[in-house]
């Protein structure tokens, strides 16, 4: 205000009054740019390094939840700009996908399928709730997978998969044209904690078995090792979700993730040849570029 008053030859008090009036009438607005823009250079570099069809890297600042929100918004924009009428959209689960759905304003007329069973009792994080919200945005056609993601009793899991309602959805996975999936990591974050929502579903013995199999990443609850192979553990048979071979046949799979601790997990899913596109934050992208793709 002192600089403006000197330049215009008026008192700084008059400048303050004029600015106040300008803000109140909307003539002047003050915004803080806190991130969310795409970084074209990083996007291109990461797409070239991994040989993916498309990569979106967004500049993101703030808390873990704020970064997750920026990535979710970028994924929402990518999906809304590229999805077409009459497609079959498969949606997985995850906190970033929740933010993606919250950011969507509309979708074309599509059929939506829930790619994996439910986790926990928090309705806001439920994949059933995600596909319900998405369906309201585009065509109002959705089919839910009315089962938990993980069932500790193997016989019960096999019986459920044979139930007509569930079997119908599982068979329809072969028709999915675009899938959006979160990529989860089993390894600890930089702070020493884990951000996995899947591990807490398991008993200590089951968790030890899963990690002992070499699993470091998950998509739709399906565990994968660093070399991209499906983890050799009988726990896979307890998971109610799209089968690995079905996911592999989907023409377009958008992987969504935030937090640099997920870099190795993303490379594992990339080696499994399960994703064709990727949406991540800039810090995670830089971590990925620092790792050789053939590292395990």
C-alpha positions as CSV (number, residue, x, y, z in Angstrom):
1,X,0.0,0.0,0.0
2,X,2.9,2.4,0.7
3,X,4.3,1.7,-2.8
4,X,0.9,2.4,-4.4
5,X,0.3,5.6,-2.4
6,X,3.8,6.9,-3.5
7,X,3.2,6.0,-7.1
8,X,-0.3,7.6,-7.2
9,X,0.4,10.5,-4.9
10,X,-2.4,9.6,-2.4
11,X,-2.3,8.6,1.2
12,X,-1.9,4.9,2.1
13,X,-5.2,5.2,4.1
14,X,-7.0,6.0,0.9
15,X,-5.3,3.1,-0.8
16,X,-6.4,0.8,2.0
17,X,-10.0,2.1,1.6
18,X,-10.0,1.7,-2.2
19,X,-8.6,-1.9,-2.0
20,X,-11.2,-2.8,0.6
21,X,-14.0,-1.5,-1.6
22,X,-12.5,-3.3,-4.7
23,X,-12.3,-6.6,-2.8
24,X,-15.9,-6.3,-1.5
25,X,-17.2,-5.6,-5.0
26,X,-15.2,-8.3,-6.6
27,X,-13.0,-6.0,-8.8
28,X,-9.9,-7.3,-7.0
29,X,-9.4,-10.8,-5.8
30,X,-6.4,-12.2,-4.0
31,X,-5.6,-15.9,-4.5
32,X,-2.8,-18.1,-3.2
33,X,-1.6,-20.7,-5.7
34,X,-1.1,-23.8,-3.6
35,X,-0.6,-26.3,-6.3
36,X,-2.6,-28.6,-8.5
37,X,-1.2,-27.5,-11.9
38,X,0.3,-30.2,-14.2
39,X,4.1,-30.3,-14.6
40,X,4.5,-31.0,-18.3
41,X,8.2,-31.6,-18.1
42,X,7.9,-34.2,-15.3
43,X,4.8,-35.8,-17.0
44,X,6.7,-36.2,-20.2
45,X,9.9,-37.5,-18.6
46,X,8.0,-40.1,-16.5
47,X,5.8,-41.3,-19.5
48,X,9.0,-41.8,-21.5
49,X,10.8,-43.6,-18.7
50,X,8.0,-46.0,-18.1
51,X,6.7,-46.2,-21.7
52,X,3.1,-45.4,-20.6
53,X,0.5,-44.0,-22.9
54,X,-0.1,-41.0,-20.7
55,X,1.2,-39.6,-17.4
56,X,-0.1,-36.6,-15.4
57,X,2.2,-35.2,-12.7
58,X,0.7,-32.4,-10.6
59,X,2.6,-30.0,-8.4
60,X,1.2,-30.6,-4.9
61,X,2.0,-28.9,-1.6
62,X,0.8,-29.3,2.0
63,X,-0.3,-32.2,4.1
64,X,-0.6,-35.8,3.0
65,X,-4.4,-35.3,2.6
66,X,-3.9,-32.0,0.7
67,X,-1.5,-33.7,-1.8
68,X,-4.0,-36.6,-2.1
69,X,-6.7,-34.1,-3.0
70,X,-4.6,-32.5,-5.7
71,X,-3.9,-35.9,-7.3
72,X,-7.6,-36.8,-7.0
73,X,-8.6,-33.6,-8.8
74,X,-6.1,-34.3,-11.6
75,X,-7.4,-37.8,-12.0
76,X,-10.9,-36.5,-12.1
77,X,-10.0,-34.1,-14.9
78,X,-8.2,-36.7,-16.9
79,X,-11.2,-39.1,-16.6
80,X,-13.9,-36.6,-17.4
81,X,-12.0,-35.3,-20.5
82,X,-11.3,-38.8,-22.0
83,X,-14.1,-41.1,-21.0
84,X,-16.8,-41.7,-23.7
85,X,-20.4,-42.6,-23.8
86,X,-21.2,-46.3,-23.6
87,X,-17.9,-47.3,-22.0
88,X,-17.7,-49.7,-19.1
89,X,-15.9,-48.0,-16.2
90,X,-14.4,-50.0,-13.5
91,X,-13.7,-48.3,-10.2
92,X,-11.5,-49.7,-7.4
93,X,-11.1,-48.2,-3.9
94,X,-8.9,-45.9,-2.0
95,X,-8.7,-42.4,-0.4
96,X,-7.3,-40.8,-3.5
97,X,-10.1,-42.3,-5.6
98,X,-12.6,-40.9,-3.1
99,X,-11.1,-37.4,-3.7
100,X,-11.3,-38.1,-7.4
101,X,-15.0,-38.8,-7.3
102,X,-15.6,-35.8,-5.0
103,X,-13.9,-33.6,-7.7
104,X,-15.9,-34.9,-10.6
105,X,-18.7,-32.6,-12.0
106,X,-20.0,-35.0,-14.6
107,X,-19.4,-38.2,-16.5
108,X,-20.7,-39.4,-19.9
109,X,-23.4,-42.1,-20.0
110,X,-21.4,-45.2,-18.9
111,X,-21.9,-48.5,-17.1
112,X,-19.9,-48.5,-13.8
113,X,-18.6,-51.6,-12.1
114,X,-17.2,-52.0,-8.6
115,X,-13.9,-53.8,-9.0
116,X,-13.4,-55.1,-5.5
117,X,-15.3,-55.8,-2.3
118,X,-15.7,-53.3,0.6
119,X,-13.3,-52.5,3.3
120,X,-14.2,-51.4,6.8
121,X,-17.3,-49.7,8.0
122,X,-16.6,-46.1,6.9
123,X,-19.2,-45.4,4.2
124,X,-17.3,-42.4,2.8
125,X,-14.4,-44.7,1.9
126,X,-16.6,-47.6,0.7
127,X,-16.3,-48.6,-3.0
128,X,-20.0,-49.1,-3.0
129,X,-20.5,-45.4,-2.1
130,X,-17.9,-44.4,-4.8
131,X,-19.7,-46.1,-7.6
132,X,-23.0,-44.8,-6.4
133,X,-21.7,-41.2,-6.5
134,X,-20.1,-41.8,-9.9
135,X,-23.3,-43.3,-11.3
136,X,-25.3,-40.2,-10.3
137,X,-22.8,-38.2,-12.4
138,X,-23.1,-40.3,-15.6
139,X,-26.0,-42.5,-16.7
140,X,-27.0,-43.8,-13.3
141,X,-26.0,-47.3,-14.2
142,X,-23.9,-49.1,-11.7
143,X,-23.4,-52.6,-10.4
144,X,-22.0,-53.2,-6.9
145,X,-20.0,-56.1,-5.6
146,X,-21.9,-56.7,-2.4
147,X,-19.2,-58.5,-0.4
148,X,-16.1,-57.7,1.7
149,X,-12.8,-57.4,0.0
150,X,-11.2,-60.0,2.2
151,X,-12.9,-63.1,3.8
152,X,-10.8,-65.1,6.2
153,X,-12.8,-68.3,5.7
154,X,-11.8,-69.7,2.3
155,X,-14.9,-71.8,1.9
156,X,-17.1,-68.8,2.5
157,X,-15.2,-66.8,-0.1
158,X,-15.6,-69.5,-2.7
159,X,-19.3,-69.8,-2.0
160,X,-19.8,-66.1,-2.2
161,X,-18.1,-65.9,-5.6
162,X,-20.6,-68.4,-6.9
163,X,-23.6,-66.4,-5.8
164,X,-25.5,-65.2,-8.9
165,X,-25.4,-61.5,-8.0
166,X,-21.6,-61.5,-7.4
167,X,-20.9,-63.9,-10.3
168,X,-22.7,-61.5,-12.7
169,X,-20.5,-58.6,-11.7
170,X,-17.3,-60.7,-11.8
171,X,-18.2,-62.0,-15.3
172,X,-18.8,-58.4,-16.4
173,X,-15.2,-57.5,-15.6
174,X,-14.4,-58.9,-19.0
175,X,-16.3,-55.9,-20.6
176,X,-14.5,-53.1,-18.8
177,X,-12.9,-50.6,-21.2
178,X,-11.5,-48.1,-18.7
179,X,-10.5,-48.9,-15.1
180,X,-9.2,-46.4,-12.4
181,X,-7.3,-48.0,-9.6
182,X,-5.4,-46.9,-6.6
183,X,-1.9,-48.4,-6.1
184,X,-1.2,-49.4,-2.5
185,X,2.1,-50.0,-0.8
186,X,2.9,-52.4,2.0
187,X,6.3,-51.0,2.8
188,X,6.6,-48.2,5.5
189,X,6.4,-44.5,4.5
190,X,9.2,-42.1,5.1
191,X,7.8,-41.5,8.6
192,X,8.0,-45.2,9.5
193,X,4.3,-45.8,9.4
194,X,2.2,-47.6,6.8
195,X,-0.5,-46.0,4.7
196,X,-1.9,-49.4,3.5
197,X,-5.6,-49.9,4.1
198,X,-5.4,-53.5,3.2
199,X,-2.9,-54.8,5.8
200,X,-5.2,-53.9,8.8
201,X,-7.7,-56.4,7.4
202,X,-5.4,-59.3,8.1
203,X,-4.4,-61.0,11.3
204,X,-0.8,-60.8,12.4
205,X,-0.2,-64.3,11.1
206,X,-1.8,-63.5,7.7
207,X,0.1,-60.2,7.5
208,X,3.4,-62.1,8.2
209,X,2.5,-64.6,5.5
210,X,1.7,-61.9,2.9
211,X,4.9,-59.9,3.6
212,X,6.9,-63.1,3.7
213,X,5.8,-63.9,0.2
214,X,7.6,-60.8,-1.0
215,X,4.5,-58.7,-1.7
216,X,5.1,-55.0,-1.7
217,X,2.1,-53.6,-3.6
218,X,-1.6,-54.1,-4.2
219,X,-4.2,-53.2,-6.7
220,X,-7.8,-54.0,-5.8
221,X,-6.4,-56.0,-2.9
222,X,-4.4,-58.2,-5.2
223,X,-0.8,-58.4,-3.9
224,X,2.2,-58.2,-6.2
225,X,6.0,-58.6,-5.7
226,X,8.7,-56.2,-6.7
227,X,9.3,-58.1,-10.0
228,X,5.6,-57.7,-11.0
229,X,4.6,-61.3,-10.2
230,X,1.4,-62.1,-8.3
231,X,2.5,-63.0,-4.7
232,X,2.5,-66.7,-4.2
233,X,0.2,-66.9,-1.2
234,X,-3.1,-68.6,-0.6
235,X,-4.4,-65.3,0.8
236,X,-5.2,-64.3,-2.8
237,X,-8.0,-66.9,-2.9
238,X,-9.6,-65.0,0.0
239,X,-9.9,-61.7,-2.0
240,X,-13.2,-60.8,-3.6
241,X,-12.2,-58.6,-6.6
242,X,-11.4,-58.6,-10.3
243,X,-9.0,-61.4,-11.2
244,X,-5.5,-60.5,-12.2
245,X,-6.0,-61.8,-15.8
246,X,-9.2,-59.8,-16.2
247,X,-7.4,-56.6,-15.1
248,X,-4.6,-57.3,-17.5
249,X,-7.1,-57.5,-20.4
250,X,-8.6,-54.1,-19.7
251,X,-7.6,-51.8,-22.6
252,X,-7.0,-48.8,-20.4
253,X,-6.1,-48.8,-16.7
254,X,-5.3,-45.5,-15.0
255,X,-3.2,-45.9,-11.9
256,X,-3.6,-43.2,-9.2
257,X,-1.2,-42.6,-6.3
258,X,0.4,-40.0,-4.0
259,X,3.2,-40.1,-1.5
260,X,6.8,-40.9,-2.5
261,X,6.7,-44.1,-0.3
262,X,4.7,-45.7,-3.1
263,X,7.4,-45.5,-5.8
264,X,8.6,-49.1,-5.5
265,X,4.9,-50.3,-5.4
266,X,4.1,-48.4,-8.6
267,X,7.1,-49.9,-10.3
268,X,5.9,-53.4,-9.2
269,X,2.5,-52.8,-10.7
270,X,4.1,-51.4,-13.9
271,X,6.3,-54.5,-14.2
272,X,3.1,-56.5,-13.9
273,X,1.9,-54.6,-17.0
274,X,-1.3,-53.6,-15.3
275,X,-1.4,-49.9,-15.9
276,X,-1.4,-47.9,-19.2
277,X,-1.7,-44.4,-17.6
278,X,-0.6,-42.8,-14.3
279,X,-1.6,-39.8,-12.2
280,X,0.8,-38.9,-9.4
281,X,2.2,-35.9,-7.5
282,X,5.5,-34.3,-8.3
283,X,7.5,-35.6,-5.3
284,X,6.4,-39.1,-6.1
285,X,7.3,-38.6,-9.8
286,X,10.8,-37.4,-8.9
287,X,11.3,-40.5,-6.7
288,X,10.2,-42.7,-9.6
289,X,12.6,-41.0,-12.0
290,X,15.4,-41.5,-9.5
291,X,14.8,-45.3,-9.4
292,X,16.0,-47.4,-12.3
293,X,12.9,-49.2,-13.8
294,X,14.6,-52.6,-13.6
295,X,15.5,-52.2,-9.9
296,X,13.7,-54.6,-7.5
